[in-house]
Amino acid sequence: MRLDSKPVYRKVISPWYDSEPLCVSIIVLMAGVFLFACAGISVAGDHPVWSAYLWVPIILAILSAWVLFTTSLRLFRRMMDKRSDESRL
C-alpha cells in the first residue's frame, strides 16, 4: 500500500518568506517605494536637466507596483482559502 502524498491531517507549512506578517510588511514597504517613485517622477518631470533620467523613477514605480499587486493577490487568495476551509467545517 502506498502512502498518500497529501494526507488530510497535515497542515501545509509555508516558508518564512511567505508568511502573512512578512507579506504585509512587503506591501507597506512597496507602497512607500511607489510613493517615492511618484515623487521622483514629479521632480524629474519639472526640471529639464533631470528629464533624461525620468526612466529611473518610472521603472521603480512599475516594479514596486508589480510587487505590491502580486503580494496583495497572494494574501487575498490565502484569505479566501482560509475562509473556504472554515466554511467546510
N, C-alpha and C positions, 0 to 999 in steps of 0.2 A: 504494500500500500504506500503510495507516495504522499509526502507531506504537502499540505496546502501552502502555496507560496504567499498567500494573503489571508491569514486567518482572521476571523471576525473579532476575536477578543483582543487583538493587539492594537494599540494606539500608534498612529503614524508619528514618528519623531521627525520634526522638521529641523534642519540645521540652524545654528545660531544666527547666521546671517539672514535667515528668512523668518525671524521671529517678529511678532507684532510690534513690540516696542522699538525694535530697530527700523522696521518699515515706517512707523510713524515719525521717528527722528529723521529718516531719509526724506520723507515728504516735507517736513518743516525746513530742513536744510536746503532742499532743492527749491522750495518756494522763495527762500532768501536769495539764492543764487539767481533765480529768474528775475526777481525784482532788481538785483544788482545789474544784471544784463540789460534790463529795460532802461535803467538809469544810464548805462553806458551807451546804449543806442541813442538816447536823447542827447547826451553830451556830444557824442561823435557826430551826430547829425547837425548840431548847431554850429560847430566850429569847422570851417573849411579845411583847416590844417589837418584835422584828425579824420576827415571823411574817407581817406584812403584806408583807414583801419576799422571801418564800420563793420567789416565782416567778422571781426573777433567777437564783439558782443552779440551779434546775430547768431553765430554758431553756438555760443554759450547759452543763449536763450532757447534755441531749438533743442539742444542736448538736455538741458535741465527740464524743459517741458516734457520731453520724451521719458525721462526717468520718473518725473512726477506722475505722468499718465500711467506708465506700466506698474509702478509701485501701488498707486491707488487702485488700479484694476485688480492687482493681486490681493490686496486687502479686502476689496469688495467681494471678490469670489470666495475668499476664505470665510467672510461673514455669512454669505449665502449658504455655503456648505455647512457651517455650524447651525444655521437656522433650520436647514432641511434635516440635519441629523437630530436636532431636538424635537422636531415635529414628528419624527418617526417613533419616538419613544412614547 
